[in-house]
């Protein structure tokens, strides 16, 4: 954004913060790493390294830092969840599932981990189990659009387009600018024989993200 743009904060106008450069993010990471070296038994210090590494795009550093957090604090649910996300990016679904299982074992009300667990189960082709995991996440937080979207995908894979359609409608109600959900709705509307709404959903998705593809439409 332009540096001259202003944001109203606490009754005063303040310039919007510019996005940090790669060099700045790497410098911040190095700073947190130095702090962690000075306090090697601090789980929080290594968690700070993991967060900084993620922002700097250093995947290997992020993973190693999260492992250190877990060794120091076996009850660190966020570290288990974040490590699971790292494994998901690597498409290592078995390890991701184990990490998410540990996160929800530590905190059965950790809705984000339940949703992520659903994603891992889908990656393993265990769609019924994924549906159960997404539903647990939604029960804890009905505004979790990611869980609704994953639920729709699991239902669609199983061929239940009616339930998939209902899930995708929930997503766009919660998050109207969710382009992938609008794209999915273009397919479920078409499957229902509603070409008009299929076209409308596709147009909405294209407005939000022109790069999305629509094979078969």
TITORDO-338873 format. One line per field, with one value per atom (N, C-alpha, C, O): chain; residue number from 1; z, y, x. Coordinates in steps of 0.02 Angstrom, whole numbers, plus 32768, in hexadecimal, padded with zeros to 4 digits. Each point is the difference from the previous one (the first is absolute). Example, Ala and Ser with C-alpha at 12.3 -4.5 7.8 and 13.67 -1.06 7.14 Angstrom:
<zamars>
chain = [A/A/A/A/A/A/A/A]
n = [1/1/1/1/2/2/2/2]
up = [8186/8000/8000/8021/7FBB/8003/8025/8008]
north = [7EE4/803B/803C/7FFF/8036/803B/8037/8037]
east = [8294/7FD3/802D/8034/7FBA/802A/7FD9/8019]
</zamars>
This chain:
<zamars>
chain = [A/A/A/A/A/A/A/A/A/A/A/A/A/A/A/A/A/A/A/A/A/A/A/A/A/A/A/A/A/A/A/A/A/A/A/A/A/A/A/A/A/A/A/A/A/A/A/A/A/A/A/A/A/A/A/A/A/A/A/A/A/A/A/A/A/A/A/A/A/A/A/A/A/A/A/A/A/A/A/A/A/A/A/A/A/A/A/A/A/A/A/A/A/A/A/A/A/A/A/A/A/A/A/A/A/A/A/A/A/A/A/A/A/A/A/A/A/A/A/A/A/A/A/A/A/A/A/A/A/A/A/A/A/A/A/A/A/A/A/A/A/A/A/A/A/A/A/A/A/A/A/A/A/A/A/A/A/A/A/A/A/A/A/A/A/A/A/A/A/A/A/A/A/A/A/A/A/A/A/A/A/A/A/A/A/A/A/A/A/A/A/A/A/A/A/A/A/A/A/A/A/A/A/A/A/A/A/A/A/A/A/A/A/A/A/A/A/A/A/A/A/A/A/A/A/A/A/A/A/A/A/A/A/A/A/A/A/A/A/A/A/A/A/A/A/A/A/A/A/A/A/A/A/A/A/A/A/A/A/A/A/A/A/A/A/A/A/A/A/A/A/A/A/A/A/A/A/A/A/A/A/A/A/A/A/A/A/A/A/A/A/A/A/A/A/A/A/A/A/A/A/A/A/A/A/A/A/A/A/A/A/A/A/A/A/A/A/A/A/A/A/A/A/A/A/A/A/A/A/A/A/A/A/A/A/A/A/A/A/A/A/A/A/A/A/A/A/A/A/A/A/A/A/A/A/A/A/A/A/A/A/A/A/A/A/A/A/A/A/A/A/A/A/A/A/A/A/A/A/A/A/A/A/A/A/A/A/A/A/A/A/A/A/A/A/A/A/A/A/A/A/A/A/A/A/A/A/A/A/A/A/A/A/A/A/A/A/A/A/A/A/A/A/A/A/A/A/A/A/A/A/A/A/A/A/A/A/A/A/A/A/A/A/A/A/A/A/A/A/A/A/A/A/A/A/A/A/A/A/A/A/A/A/A/A/A/A/A/A/A/A/A/A/A/A/A/A/A/A/A/A/A/A/A/A/A/A/A/A/A/A/A/A/A/A/A/A/A/A/A/A/A/A/A/A/A/A/A/A/A/A/A/A/A/A/A/A/A/A/A/A/A/A/A/A/A/A/A/A/A/A/A/A/A/A/A/A/A/A/A/A/A/A/A/A/A/A/A/A/A/A/A/A/A/A/A/A/A/A/A/A/A/A/A/A/A/A/A/A/A/A/A/A/A/A/A/A/A/A/A/A/A/A/A/A/A/A/A/A/A/A/A/A/A/A/A/A/A/A/A/A/A/A/A/A/A/A/A/A/A/A/A/A/A/A/A/A/A/A/A/A/A/A/A/A/A/A/A/A/A/A/A/A/A/A/A/A/A/A/A/A/A/A/A/A/A/A/A/A/A/A/A/A/A/A/A/A/A/A/A/A/A/A/A/A/A/A/A/A/A/A/A/A/A/A/A/A/A/A/A/A/A/A/A/A/A/A/A/A/A/A/A/A/A/A/A/A/A/A/A/A/A/A/A/A/A/A/A/A/A/A/A/A/A/A/A/A/A/A/A/A/A/A/A/A/A/A/A/A/A/A/A/A/A/A/A/A/A/A/A/A/A/A/A/A/A/A/A/A/A/A/A/A/A/A/A/A/A/A/A/A/A/A/A/A/A/A/A/A/A/A/A/A/A/A/A/A/A/A/A/A/A/A/A/A/A/A/A/A/A/A/A/A/A/A/A/A/A/A/A/A/A/A/A/A/A/A/A/A/A/A/A/A/A/A/A/A/A/A/A/A/A/A/A/A/A/A/A/A/A/A/A/A/A/A/A/A/A/A/A/A/A/A/A/A/A/A/A/A/A/A/A/A/A/A/A/A/A/A/A/A/A/A/A/A/A/A/A]
n = [1/1/1/1/2/2/2/2/3/3/3/3/4/4/4/4/5/5/5/5/6/6/6/6/7/7/7/7/8/8/8/8/9/9/9/9/10/10/10/10/11/11/11/11/12/12/12/12/13/13/13/13/14/14/14/14/15/15/15/15/16/16/16/16/17/17/17/17/18/18/18/18/19/19/19/19/20/20/20/20/21/21/21/21/22/22/22/22/23/23/23/23/24/24/24/24/25/25/25/25/26/26/26/26/27/27/27/27/28/28/28/28/29/29/29/29/30/30/30/30/31/31/31/31/32/32/32/32/33/33/33/33/34/34/34/34/35/35/35/35/36/36/36/36/37/37/37/37/38/38/38/38/39/39/39/39/40/40/40/40/41/41/41/41/42/42/42/42/43/43/43/43/44/44/44/44/45/45/45/45/46/46/46/46/47/47/47/47/48/48/48/48/49/49/49/49/50/50/50/50/51/51/51/51/52/52/52/52/53/53/53/53/54/54/54/54/55/55/55/55/56/56/56/56/57/57/57/57/58/58/58/58/59/59/59/59/60/60/60/60/61/61/61/61/62/62/62/62/63/63/63/63/64/64/64/64/65/65/65/65/66/66/66/66/67/67/67/67/68/68/68/68/69/69/69/69/70/70/70/70/71/71/71/71/72/72/72/72/73/73/73/73/74/74/74/74/75/75/75/75/76/76/76/76/77/77/77/77/78/78/78/78/79/79/79/79/80/80/80/80/81/81/81/81/82/82/82/82/83/83/83/83/84/84/84/84/85/85/85/85/86/86/86/86/87/87/87/87/88/88/88/88/89/89/89/89/90/90/90/90/91/91/91/91/92/92/92/92/93/93/93/93/94/94/94/94/95/95/95/95/96/96/96/96/97/97/97/97/98/98/98/98/99/99/99/99/100/100/100/100/101/101/101/101/102/102/102/102/103/103/103/103/104/104/104/104/105/105/105/105/106/106/106/106/107/107/107/107/108/108/108/108/109/109/109/109/110/110/110/110/111/111/111/111/112/112/112/112/113/113/113/113/114/114/114/114/115/115/115/115/116/116/116/116/117/117/117/117/118/118/118/118/119/119/119/119/120/120/120/120/121/121/121/121/122/122/122/122/123/123/123/123/124/124/124/124/125/125/125/125/126/126/126/126/127/127/127/127/128/128/128/128/129/129/129/129/130/130/130/130/131/131/131/131/132/132/132/132/133/133/133/133/134/134/134/134/135/135/135/135/136/136/136/136/137/137/137/137/138/138/138/138/139/139/139/139/140/140/140/140/141/141/141/141/142/142/142/142/143/143/143/143/144/144/144/144/145/145/145/145/146/146/146/146/147/147/147/147/148/148/148/148/149/149/149/149/150/150/150/150/151/151/151/151/152/152/152/152/153/153/153/153/154/154/154/154/155/155/155/155/156/156/156/156/157/157/157/157/158/158/158/158/159/159/159/159/160/160/160/160/161/161/161/161/162/162/162/162/163/163/163/163/164/164/164/164/165/165/165/165/166/166/166/166/167/167/167/167/168/168/168/168/169/169/169/169/170/170/170/170/171/171/171/171/172/172/172/172/173/173/173/173/174/174/174/174/175/175/175/175/176/176/176/176/177/177/177/177/178/178/178/178/179/179/179/179/180/180/180/180/181/181/181/181/182/182/182/182/183/183/183/183/184/184/184/184/185/185/185/185/186/186/186/186/187/187/187/187/188/188/188/188/189/189/189/189/190/190/190/190/191/191/191/191/192/192/192/192/193/193/193/193/194/194/194/194/195/195/195/195/196/196/196/196/197/197/197/197/198/198/198/198/199/199/199/199/200/200/200/200/201/201/201/201/202/202/202/202/203/203/203/203/204/204/204/204/205/205/205/205/206/206/206/206/207/207/207/207/208/208/208/208/209/209/209/209/210/210/210/210/211/211/211/211/212/212/212/212/213/213/213/213/214/214/214/214/215/215/215/215/216/216/216/216/217/217/217/217]
up = [8000/8000/8000/8015/7FD3/7FFF/8047/802D/7FDD/8042/801B/803C/7F97/8016/8017/801B/7FDD/8016/804C/8023/7FF6/8047/801C/7FDD/8061/8023/8041/8025/7FE9/803E/8039/7FFF/8031/8039/8041/800B/801F/8043/8000/802D/7FA2/7FFF/7FDD/7FFD/7FEA/7FDE/7FBC/7FF7/7FDA/7FBF/8004/8019/7FCE/7FFF/7FBC/7FE3/8004/7FBF/8005/8032/7F9A/7FFE/7FFE/7FE0/8043/8002/7FBD/7FE5/8000/7FC3/8011/8037/7F99/800A/8007/7FD8/805A/8008/7FC5/7FE2/800E/7FC9/8015/803C/7F94/800F/802D/802E/7FC5/8029/8049/802E/7FDA/8043/8025/803C/7FA0/801F/8013/8035/7FA0/8010/803B/8029/7FDB/8039/8040/8034/7FC9/803B/8016/803B/7F94/8010/8022/8033/7FB2/801E/8048/802C/7FE0/8043/8031/8037/7FB3/802B/800A/8036/7F97/8007/8034/8028/7FD7/8030/8048/802E/7FD9/8042/8018/803B/7F96/8013/8014/802D/7FB3/8012/8046/8023/7FF1/8043/8035/803B/7FAE/802E/7FE1/7FF0/8008/7FDB/801F/7FDD/8062/8021/8001/8021/7FBC/7FFE/7FC3/7FC7/8047/7FC9/7FDB/7FC3/8062/7FE0/7FD0/7FCB/8049/7FD5/7FBE/7FCB/8037/7FC2/7FD8/7FC2/8061/7FDC/7FDA/7FC8/8057/7FDE/7FC1/7FCC/8039/7FC6/7FC9/7FC5/804E/7FCE/7FDB/7FC3/8062/7FE2/7FD1/7FC9/804E/7FD7/7FC1/7FCA/803E/7FC7/7FCD/7FC4/8053/7FD2/7FD7/7FC4/805F/7FDD/7FCF/7FCC/8045/7FD4/7FC9/7FD4/802E/7FCC/8009/7FD1/806D/800E/801C/803D/7F97/8014/802D/8032/7FBE/8029/8046/8031/7FD4/8041/8029/803C/7FA3/8022/801D/803A/7F9D/8017/803B/8032/7FC9/8036/8040/8037/7FC3/803C/8021/803E/7F9B/801C/8023/8035/7FAF/8021/8044/8030/7FD2/803F/8033/803B/7FAF/802E/801F/803C/7F9A/8017/8030/8031/7FC2/802E/8044/8034/7FCB/803E/8024/803E/7F9B/801D/7FDB/7FCE/804A/7FDF/7FFE/7FE0/8042/8000/7FD4/8005/7FD2/7FD5/7FC4/7FCB/803F/7FCC/7FBF/7FCA/803C/7FC3/7FD8/7FC3/8060/7FDD/7FDB/7FC7/8058/7FDD/7FC3/7FCB/803E/7FC8/7FC7/7FC6/804B/7FCC/7FDE/7FC4/8063/7FE1/7FD0/7FCB/8048/7FD3/7FBF/7FCA/803A/7FC4/7FD4/7FC3/805D/7FDA/7FDA/7FC5/805D/7FDF/7FC8/7FCE/803C/7FCB/7FC2/7FC8/8041/7FC7/7FDC/7FC3/8062/7FE2/7FE6/7FE3/8026/7FED/8024/7FE7/8056/802A/802F/803A/7FAB/8024/803F/8032/7FCF/803E/803A/8037/7FBD/8035/8014/803A/7F94/800F/802E/8031/7FBF/8029/8047/802F/7FDA/8043/8028/803B/7FA3/8022/8015/8038/7F9A/8010/8036/802B/7FD2/8034/8045/8031/7FD1/8040/8018/803B/7F96/8011/801F/8032/7FB0/801B/803E/8027/7FE1/803E/803A/8037/7FBC/8034/800F/803A/7F91/8009/7FD2/7FC5/8055/7FD6/7FE4/7FD4/8044/7FE7/7FD0/7FF4/7FF2/7FD2/7FB9/7FDB/8014/7FC1/7FC2/7FCF/8032/7FC5/7FF2/7FC7/806F/7FF7/7FE7/7FD8/803E/7FE6/7FB5/7FDB/800F/7FB9/7FD9/7FCB/804F/7FDE/7FFE/7FCF/8066/8002/7FC8/7FE0/8014/7FC8/7FBE/7FD5/8022/7FC2/7FF7/7FC9/806E/7FFC/7FF0/7FD8/8046/7FF2/7FB8/7FE1/8004/7FB9/7FD5/7FCE/8045/7FDB/8000/7FD1/8064/8005/7FE1/8001/7FE4/7FE2/8031/7FEE/8051/8035/8008/8030/7F9F/7FFB/8037/8018/7FFD/8036/8041/8025/7FE9/803C/7FFB/8031/7F92/7FF5/8010/8020/7FC8/800D/804B/8017/800D/8049/8020/802F/7FB9/801D/7FF0/802B/7F97/7FED/802A/8017/7FF4/8026/8049/801F/7FFC/8044/8002/802F/7F9D/7FFD/7FFB/8022/7FB5/7FF6/803F/800F/8015/803E/8032/8027/7FD7/802D/7FE8/8028/7F96/7FE3/7FBD/7FCD/8033/7FC3/7FCC/7FC8/804A/7FCF/7FDE/7FDC/802E/7FE3/7FB7/7FF0/7FE4/7FB8/7FE3/7FD4/8045/7FE6/800E/7FD6/8065/8011/7FD5/7FE9/800B/7FD4/7FB9/7FDF/800A/7FBC/7FFA/7FCF/8063/8000/8003/7FDF/804A/8005/7FBC/7FEC/7FF1/7FBE/7FD0/7FDA/8029/7FD5/800F/7FD2/806E/8013/7FE8/7FE6/8022/7FE8/7FB3/7FE5/7FFA/7FB6/7FE9/7FD1/8050/7FED/8009/7FD9/805B/800C/7FD2/8001/7FD7/7FD1/801C/7FDF/805E/801E/7FF1/802A/7F9A/7FEA/8024/8005/8014/8025/8040/800F/8016/803E/7FF0/8024/7FA5/7FEC/7FF0/8015/7FC6/7FED/803E/8004/802D/803D/8026/801D/7FE3/8022/7FDE/8022/7F9C/7FDB/8009/8003/8002/800D/8044/8007/802A/8042/7FFB/8020/7FB6/7FF9/7FE7/801D/7FAC/7FE3/802A/7FFA/8030/802F/8035/8013/8004/8034/7FE1/801D/7FA8/7FDF/7FB7/7FD4/801E/7FBC/7FC9/7FC5/804E/7FCE/7FF9/7FEB/8028/7FFC/7FB9/7FF1/7FE4/7FB9/7FF4/7FD7/804A/7FF3/8011/7FDE/8055/8011/7FC9/7FEF/7FF6/7FC9/7FC3/7FDD/8016/7FC8/800D/7FD2/806B/8010/7FF7/7FE9/802B/7FF7/7FB7/7FEE/7FE7/7FB8/7FE8/7FD3/804A/7FEE/8020/7FE0/8060/8021/7FE5/7FFA/7FF5/7FE0/7FBD/7FEF/7FEB/7FBF/8008/7FD9/805A/800D/8012/7FF3/802B/8012/7FC5/8005/7FC2/7FC5/7FFF/7FDA/8051/8006/7FDE/8021/7F9C/7FDB/800E/7FFF/800F/800D/803E/7FFE/8039/803C/7FFA/8020/7FB7/7FF3/7FDE/8013/7FBC/7FDC/802F/7FFE/802C/8030/8031/800E/800B/8030/7FDE/801E/7FA4/7FDC/7FF5/8008/7FE5/7FF4/8040/7FFF/8039/8040/8011/8017/7FDE/800D/7FD4/8017/7FAA/7FD1/8013/7FF8/8022/8017/803B/8005/8026/803C/7FF1/801E/7FB3/7FEE/7FB8/7FF1/7FE1/7FB8/7FED/7FC9/8063/7FF0/800B/7FEC/8034/800D/7FBD/7FD1/802C/7FC5/800A/8038/7F90/8002/7FCC/7FD0/8037/7FD0/8000/8035/7F91/7FF9/8004/7FF8/8012/8003/7FBF/7FF9]
north = [7FC4/803C/803E/7FFE/8039/803F/8017/7FFB/801E/8015/8038/8009/801D/803A/7FEF/802B/7F96/7FEE/8005/7FF4/801F/8009/7FCF/7FEC/8002/7FD2/8021/801B/7FE1/801D/7FCF/7FC9/804B/7FD5/8027/8031/7FB8/801D/804B/8023/7FF6/8047/802B/803D/7FA2/8026/7FE0/7FC4/8066/7FE5/7FEB/8024/7F9F/7FE7/7FE1/7FE1/8026/7FE1/7FB5/7FE3/7FFD/7FB7/7FE5/801C/7FAC/7FE0/7FDF/7FDC/8030/7FDD/7FB8/7FF2/7FE2/7FBA/7FFA/801E/7FBC/7FFA/7FDC/7FD4/8040/7FE2/7FBC/7FF0/7FE9/7FBF/8008/7FD8/805B/800D/8010/7FE9/803D/8011/7FC2/7FF8/7FDD/7FC3/7FD1/7FE1/801B/7FD5/801C/7FDA/8068/801F/7FF3/7FF4/800F/7FF3/7FB7/7FF2/7FE1/7FBA/7FF6/7FDD/8042/7FFA/801A/7FE5/8050/801C/7FCF/7FF6/7FEA/7FCF/7FC2/7FE3/800A/7FC7/800E/7FD5/8068/8013/7FFF/7FEA/802E/7FFF/7FB8/7FF1/7FE3/7FBA/7FDD/7FD6/803D/7FE3/8014/7FDC/8060/8018/7FE2/8000/7FE5/7FDF/7FBE/7FF9/7FD8/7FC2/7FD4/7FD5/8035/7FD7/8022/7FE8/8050/8025/7FEA/800E/7FD1/7FEB/803C/7FFF/8037/803C/801F/8018/7FE8/801D/7FDA/801F/7F9F/7FD9/8005/7FFB/8010/800A/8043/8005/802D/8040/7FF7/801F/7FB6/7FF1/7FE1/8011/7FC0/7FDD/8031/7FFC/8031/8031/802F/800E/8008/802C/7FDB/801E/7FA2/7FD9/7FF7/8002/7FF3/7FFA/8040/7FFE/803A/8040/800E/8020/7FC7/800B/7FCB/8005/7FCA/7FCC/7FCC/7FDD/801C/7FCE/7FC1/7FF9/7FDA/7FC6/7FD1/7FE7/800B/7FD1/801C/7FDA/8067/801F/7FFE/7FF3/8019/7FFE/7FBA/7FF9/7FD4/7FBC/7FED/7FE5/802A/7FEF/8025/7FE4/805C/8026/7FE3/7FFD/7FEF/7FE2/7FBF/7FF1/7FE7/7FC3/800E/7FDB/805A/8012/8016/7FEF/8036/8015/7FC3/7FFD/7FD2/7FC4/7FD7/7FE4/801A/7FDC/8022/7FE0/8062/8027/8003/8002/7FFD/8005/7FD0/8014/7FAE/7FCE/8011/7FDD/8058/8015/803D/8020/7FF1/803C/7FF1/7FED/801D/7FED/8027/7FE4/805C/8028/7FE9/8002/7FE8/7FE7/7FC0/7FF7/7FDC/7FC3/8011/7FE3/804C/8014/801D/7FEF/803F/8020/7FCE/8005/7FCB/7FCC/7FD6/7FEC/8007/7FDB/8026/7FE2/8060/8029/7FFC/7FFE/8001/7FF9/7FBE/7FFD/7FCD/7FBF/7FFF/7FDE/8046/8005/8020/7FEB/804A/8020/7FD0/8005/7FCD/7FCE/7FC4/7FD2/802E/7FC9/7FC0/7FC9/803E/7FC8/7FF7/8013/7FD1/7FFD/7FD5/8012/7FB5/7FD9/8026/7FFF/8024/8027/803B/8012/800D/8038/7FE9/8021/7FA5/7FE6/7FF3/8010/7FD3/7FF3/8041/8002/8031/8041/801E/8018/7FE6/801B/7FD6/801A/7FA3/7FD5/8014/8003/800C/8014/8043/800A/8025/8041/7FFB/8020/7FB7/7FF9/7FD4/8004/7FD1/7FDA/802F/7FF9/8036/8031/802E/8010/8005/802D/7FEA/8011/7FC9/7FE7/8037/7FF3/804B/8038/802D/8039/7FAC/8026/7FF8/7FD3/805B/7FF9/8003/7FDD/804C/8006/7FBD/7FEC/7FF3/7FBF/7FCB/7FD5/802D/7FD1/800A/7FD0/8070/800E/7FE8/7FE1/802E/7FEA/7FB4/7FE3/7FFD/7FB7/7FE5/7FCE/8054/7FEC/8004/7FD4/8061/8006/7FC7/7FE6/8007/7FC8/7FBF/7FD8/801D/7FC3/7FFD/7FCB/806F/8002/7FEE/7FDD/803C/7FEF/7FB6/7FE6/7FF8/7FB8/7FD9/7FC2/8061/7FDF/7FE6/7FDA/803B/7FEA/8035/8025/7FDC/8037/7FFF/8034/7F90/7FFD/801B/8025/7FC8/8019/804C/8024/7FF3/8048/8026/8034/7FB2/8020/8006/8035/7F96/8001/8035/8023/7FE4/8030/8048/802B/7FE1/8042/8013/8038/7F97/800D/8012/8028/7FBA/8011/8048/8025/7FEF/8044/8031/8034/7FBC/802D/8004/8035/7F94/8001/8030/8020/7FE5/802D/8048/802F/7FDA/8044/7FFE/7FED/8025/7FFB/8035/7FFD/8032/8032/7FED/8029/7F9A/7FEB/7FED/7FC7/8068/7FF5/7FC9/7FDA/8020/7FCC/7FBA/7FD3/8024/7FBF/7FF1/7FC7/806B/7FF7/7FEE/7FD6/804C/7FF3/7FB9/7FDC/800F/7FBC/7FCD/7FCC/8043/7FD3/7FF9/7FC9/806F/7FFD/7FD5/7FD9/802E/7FD9/7FB6/7FD7/8017/7FBA/7FE2/7FC8/805E/7FE8/7FFA/7FD0/8060/7FFD/7FC2/7FDF/8012/7FC6/7FC0/7FD1/802D/7FC5/7FFF/7FCF/8065/8002/801E/7FFE/801C/801E/804C/8028/7FE9/8045/802E/803C/7FA7/8029/801B/803B/7F99/8016/802D/802F/7FC1/802A/8047/8031/7FD3/8040/8029/803C/7FA3/8023/801A/8036/7FA3/8015/803C/802F/7FD0/8038/8040/8037/7FC2/803A/801F/803D/7F98/8019/8028/8034/7FB3/8023/8046/8030/7FD9/8043/802D/803D/7FA6/802A/801C/803A/7F9C/8016/802D/8032/7FBA/8023/800C/7FD9/805D/800C/8005/7FF9/8012/8006/7FC0/8003/7FC5/7FC0/7FE4/7FDC/8036/7FEE/7FB4/7FEC/7FEA/7FB8/7FE4/7FD2/804A/7FE9/8013/7FD9/8064/8014/7FD3/7FED/8002/7FD2/7FBC/7FE3/8004/7FBF/8004/7FD1/8068/8008/8000/7FEA/802F/7FFF/7FB8/7FF3/7FDE/7FBA/7FE0/7FDB/8034/7FE0/801B/7FDB/8066/801A/7FDE/7FEF/8008/7FDF/7FB8/7FE9/7FF5/7FBB/7FFD/7FCF/8068/8003/8015/8002/800D/8016/804A/8017/800F/8049/8025/8016/7FF0/801F/804A/801C/8005/8048/8010/802A/7FB3/800C/7FE5/801A/7FB3/7FE6/8037/800B/8015/8036/803B/801E/7FF2/8038/7FF1/802B/7F97/7FED/8001/8016/7FD3/8001/8048/800E/801E/8046/8020/8026/7FC9/801C/7FE7/8027/7F99/7FE4/8021/8010/7FFB/801F/8049/8017/800C/8044/8002/802C/7FA2/7FFE/7FE5/8016/7FBC/7FE2/7FEA/7FC8/8063/7FEF/7FC4/7FE5/8005/7FC9/7FBB/7FCE/802F/7FBF/7FE0/8022/7F9B/7FDA/7FDD/7FF1/8003/7FE2/7FC9/8008/7FC1/7FC9/7FE4/7FF2/8004/7FE0/8030/7FEA/8057/8030/8029/802B]
east = [802A/7FD6/802C/803A/7FA9/8026/800E/7FD6/8068/8015/7FD5/7FF9/7FE9/7FD9/7FBA/7FDE/800C/7FBE/7FFD/8031/7F94/7FF8/7FCC/7FD1/803A/7FD3/7FEA/802A/7F96/7FE7/800B/7FE6/8043/8011/7FFA/8023/7FB0/7FFA/7FF5/8018/7FC3/7FF1/8034/7FFA/803C/8034/800E/7FFA/8019/8015/8048/802B/7FE3/8045/800E/7FD3/8069/8010/7FFD/8016/7FD0/7FFE/8047/802C/7FDF/8041/800E/7FD6/8066/8014/8012/8017/7FDF/8013/804B/8025/7FF4/8048/8020/7FE2/805B/8024/801B/8001/8015/801E/803D/800B/801D/803B/7FEC/8021/7FAA/7FE9/7FE7/800C/7FD0/7FE6/8039/7FFE/8034/803A/8027/801A/7FEB/8023/7FDA/801E/7FA0/7FD6/8009/8005/7FFE/800B/8043/8004/8030/8043/8000/8022/7FB8/7FFB/7FE0/8018/7FB1/7FDF/802B/8001/8024/802D/8036/8012/8008/8033/7FE4/8022/7FA1/7FDF/7FF5/800A/7FE3/7FF4/8041/8000/8037/8041/8015/8022/7FC8/8011/7FD2/8010/7FB7/7FD0/7FEA/7FC5/8068/7FF1/7FCA/7FE5/800C/7FCC/7FBC/7FD2/8028/7FC1/7FD6/8012/7FB7/7FD4/7FE4/7FF9/7FF7/7FE5/8032/7FEE/8052/8034/8004/8007/7FF4/8004/7FBF/8001/7FC7/7FC1/8003/7FE7/8037/8009/802C/7FF3/8040/802A/7FD5/8007/7FCE/7FD6/7FD3/7FF9/7FE8/7FD3/8027/7FEA/8050/8029/8019/8004/800D/8017/7FC9/800D/7FB6/7FC8/7FF6/7FF6/800F/7FF6/8039/7FF6/8046/803A/8004/802B/7FA8/8000/8036/8012/8009/8034/7FDF/7FF9/7FF3/7FD8/8026/7FE5/805A/8027/800C/7FFE/800F/800A/7FC0/8001/7FC7/7FBF/7FF3/7FED/801F/7FF3/802C/7FE8/8059/802E/7FEF/8005/7FE7/7FEE/7FC2/7FFD/7FD2/7FC3/8010/7FE4/8049/8014/8021/7FF5/8033/8020/7FCC/8006/7FC8/7FCB/7FDF/7FF5/7FFB/7FDD/802B/7FE7/805A/802D/8002/8003/7FFA/8003/7FBD/7FFD/7FCD/7FBD/7FD1/7FE2/8018/7FD7/7FB5/7FD9/8013/7FBA/7FF4/7FCC/8064/7FFB/7FD3/8018/7FA8/7FCF/800A/7FF8/8018/8009/803C/8000/8034/803B/7FEF/8017/7FC2/7FEB/7FD5/8009/7FC9/7FD5/8029/7FF6/8038/8029/802E/800D/800D/802A/7FD7/8019/7FA9/7FD4/7FF5/7FFE/7FFC/7FF7/803F/7FFB/8040/803E/8000/8011/7FDA/7FFE/7FCC/8009/7FC0/7FCD/801E/7FF3/8035/8020/802E/800A/8013/802C/7FD9/801D/7FA1/7FD4/8012/7FF6/8025/800E/7FC3/8003/7FC8/7FC0/8003/7FE0/8043/8003/801F/7FE6/8052/801F/7FD5/7FFC/7FE3/7FD3/7FC8/7FEF/7FF4/7FC9/8017/7FDC/805F/8019/8008/7FF1/8027/8009/7FBD/7FF8/7FD7/7FBD/7FDE/7FDC/802E/7FE4/801A/7FDB/8065/801E/7FE4/7FF3/8003/7FE5/7FBA/7FF2/7FE3/7FBB/7FFF/7FD1/8061/8005/8011/7FE5/8047/8012/7FC5/7FF3/7FE9/7FC7/7FC7/8000/7FD1/7FC8/7FD4/7FD7/8031/7FD8/8028/7FED/8049/802C/7FE4/8013/7FBF/7FDA/802C/7FF3/8041/802C/8023/8007/800E/8022/7FCF/8014/7FAE/7FCE/7FF5/7FFB/8002/7FF7/803D/7FFA/8042/803D/8004/8018/7FD2/7FFF/7FD3/8010/7FB8/7FD5/8024/7FF8/8031/8026/8031/8008/8019/8030/7FDC/8019/7FAE/7FDA/7FE9/8000/7FEC/7FEE/803C/7FF9/8041/803C/800F/801F/7FCC/800A/7FC6/8000/7FCE/7FC8/7FCC/7FD4/8031/7FD2/7FC8/7FFF/7FD4/7FD1/7FCA/7FEB/8000/7FCE/801E/7FDF/805F/8022/800B/7FFB/8014/800A/7FC0/8002/7FC6/7FC0/7FF3/7FEA/8025/7FF6/802D/7FEA/8054/802E/7FEA/8002/7FE9/7FE6/7FC3/7FF9/7FDB/7FC4/8010/7FDD/8057/8015/8019/7FF2/8034/8019/7FC6/7FFF/7FD0/7FC6/7FD6/7FE4/8016/7FDA/801F/7FDD/8065/8024/7FFE/8000/7FFE/8000/7FDC/801D/7FA3/7FD7/8013/7FE7/8045/8015/8042/801C/7FFC/803F/7FF6/7FEE/801D/7FF3/802C/7FEA/8054/802D/7FE6/8006/7FDC/7FE3/7FC3/7FF7/7FE0/7FC6/8016/7FE3/8052/8018/801C/7FF3/8034/801A/7FC8/8003/7FCA/7FC6/7FDE/7FED/800B/7FE2/8029/7FE4/805E/802B/7FFC/8000/7FFC/7FFB/7FBD/7FFF/7FCB/7FBF/8000/7FE4/803B/8002/8027/7FEB/804C/8028/7FD8/8007/7FCE/7FD6/7FC3/7FDA/801C/7FC8/7FC0/7FCD/8036/7FC4/8002/8014/7FD6/8004/7FCE/800B/7FBF/7FD0/8020/7FF9/8029/8021/803C/800E/8014/8038/7FE7/801E/7FAB/7FE3/7FEE/800E/7FD3/7FEC/803D/7FFE/8037/803D/8020/8016/7FEC/801E/7FD7/801C/7FA2/7FD6/8011/7FFF/800F/8014/8041/8007/8028/8040/7FF6/801B/7FBF/7FF9/7FD4/8004/7FD3/7FDA/802F/7FFA/8034/8031/8035/8014/8004/8037/7FEE/8012/7FCA/7FE7/8035/7FF0/804F/8035/8029/803A/7FAA/8023/7FF8/7FD1/805E/7FFB/7FFB/7FD6/8052/7FF9/7FBB/7FE8/7FF8/7FBC/7FCF/7FD4/8033/7FD5/800C/7FD0/806E/800E/7FE0/7FE2/8023/7FE1/7FB4/7FE1/8002/7FB8/7FEC/7FC9/8063/7FF0/7FF6/7FD8/804D/7FF9/7FC3/7FDB/8019/7FC7/7FBE/7FCF/802F/7FC4/7FF4/7FC7/806E/7FF9/7FE7/7FD7/8043/7FEA/7FB6/7FDE/8009/7FB9/7FD5/7FC2/805D/7FDC/7FF0/7FD6/804C/7FF3/803A/802F/7FCD/8035/8006/8037/7F91/8002/802B/802C/7FC5/8027/8047/802E/7FDB/8043/802A/8039/7FAA/8024/800E/8036/7F99/8008/8039/802A/7FD7/8035/8044/8032/7FD0/8040/8018/803B/7F98/8012/801A/8030/7FB0/8015/8047/802A/7FE2/8043/8034/8037/7FB9/802F/800F/8038/7F95/800B/8032/802A/7FCF/802A/8046/8031/7FD4/8041/7FFF/7FEB/802B/7FFE/802B/7FF9/8034/802D/7FE2/801D/7FA8/7FE1/7FEC/7FED/8018/7FEF/7FBC/7FEB/7FF3/7FBC/7FFA/7FDA/8049/7FFA/7FBA/7FE3/8000/7FBF/7FC5/7FC7/8046/7FC8/7FFE/7FD5]
</zamars>
